[in-house]
Amino acid sequence: MAMALEVVGAAAAVFGCALFGILVQMHLICIVYVCWGSCTSSLTLLSGFMYLVLHSLSVCILSCTCPQLHRRGDHLSPTFGMMAPTLVPRFLKMNKRSTETIPMKLPGISLLKPLMGIDPHLEDNLETFFELDYPEYEILLCVQEHEDPAVDLCKRLIGKYPNVDAKLFVGGKKVGINPKINNLMPGYEAARYSIVWICDSGIRVRVDTLADLARQMTEKVGLVHGLPYTADRRGFAATLEQVYFGTSHARTYVAAHATGFKCVTGMSCLLRKAVVDQAGGLAAFGQYLAEDYFISKAIADRGWQFAMAQQVALQNPGTYSISLFQSRVIRWTKLRIHMVPATIVCEPVSECFVSGLLVSWSAHYFFQWDLVLAFLCYVFAWFLLDFIKLRLVQGGPLSFSKLDYAVAWFIRESMALIIFCAALWDPVISWRTGRYRLRCGGTAEEVIDM
């Protein structure tokens, strides 16, 4: 029993060392990418080297301090030895800002806008799309129900901007269980241009946002997406959302993009329509609730690259609360668990408090550091790095105080495990007006209440 506990403790210490290396890389990648829009070769080489050094050090120390594992070293080391050659090239292939020549003539673009209901910010958000400074684009407004108040709002904006090529489609087309895809189908089929921009109703843009997206769509790129963030709004719920999207979400999203993993949200995506049509068209993704993941996978499987816009995808919904935020994050977590089962292991240990326990145990095991002090130092360092990332994503002063940041950060980190357990507990998702039961692989079926 004592030997088994020793082996478990040693394994946890080794894992803590490796986890520390990976998480340090994620923080550094996110900060550098947000600062310069790319990750330099020197940083990627350093981060990959850091991971190998930390692993090698942990294995060497473990081999000396735990003879039982030393004798089994040929079973332990090859596992990490096989990982290292795959991880380092992945880091070295980080997406840099394209050096290809930007075409003088920007392509025509069809904007697909799914709408359902109205909120206090919807009209202002929509109006920013009518004021875009772009030579050739069309706005295809899609509403599912004829009685939806968004219909009158769309008609009013179309009348206000007669020089903008805008059309309204009401009724949708049933092609699957995904209500967003069903809503967008008439607009997608009527799109005149070879590039489509799918953008959610809660997004607000600047006059040059579409030009920024289009310039990233170079010859080898099939999809351009934006880092999700939130606009400055009043109230603690808005602060909590802003802290989440500027820290935890930004770290994972940017690091995944920079290292070549598919991590795309459908809030604002520029797509090559011909590539989507090769995969069966938009209708082929109606069977999934996370259509953004499967569309990006289909594009990547056909050899196309992804690019990230220089501007964030700025969310500005008029209705928000802590409970709505929590429900939204739980829904996303449920989708990730069913699409990528490895999430069950990877996601909890990438959070601050869980990873802090593992890393502090590793420091205590190998270097006899005080467990509590190591944990507090780790959490404080994470807290500071998150604040740096948030300021960089914001691009200016925050609209809330440092005390508000500290409280929102602590609550967000404390909610992480609760949200994950809630997502594991119930596979049913409530989204828009429907309820859906998820299946392994990402498909779903609608739950009909009797």
Protein Blocks (a to p, Z undefined) as FASTA:
>chain_A
ZZmmmmmmmmmmmmmmmmmmmmmmmmmmmmmmmmnopacfklmmmmmmmmmmmmmmmmmm
mmmmmmklmmmmmmmmmmmmmmmmmmmmmmmmpccddfbdcdfbdcddddddddedjdfk
lmmmmmmmmmpccfbdcdddddfblklmklmmmmmmmmmmmmbccdddehiaafbjblkl
mmmmmmmmmpmbfbdcdddfkbccdfklmmmmmmmmcfklcbdcddddddddedjklmmm
mmmmmmmmmmmmmmmmmnopacddfkbccddfklmmmnnpjmlmmmpmblmlmmmmmmmm
nopacdddfbdcddfbfbdcfklmmmmmmmmmmmmmmmmmmlmmmmmmmpmklmmmmmmm
mmmmmnopafklmmmmmmmmmmmmmmmmmmmmnopacfbdfklmmmmmmmmmmmmmmmmm
mmmmpmcdcehjbccdddehiiacddddZZ
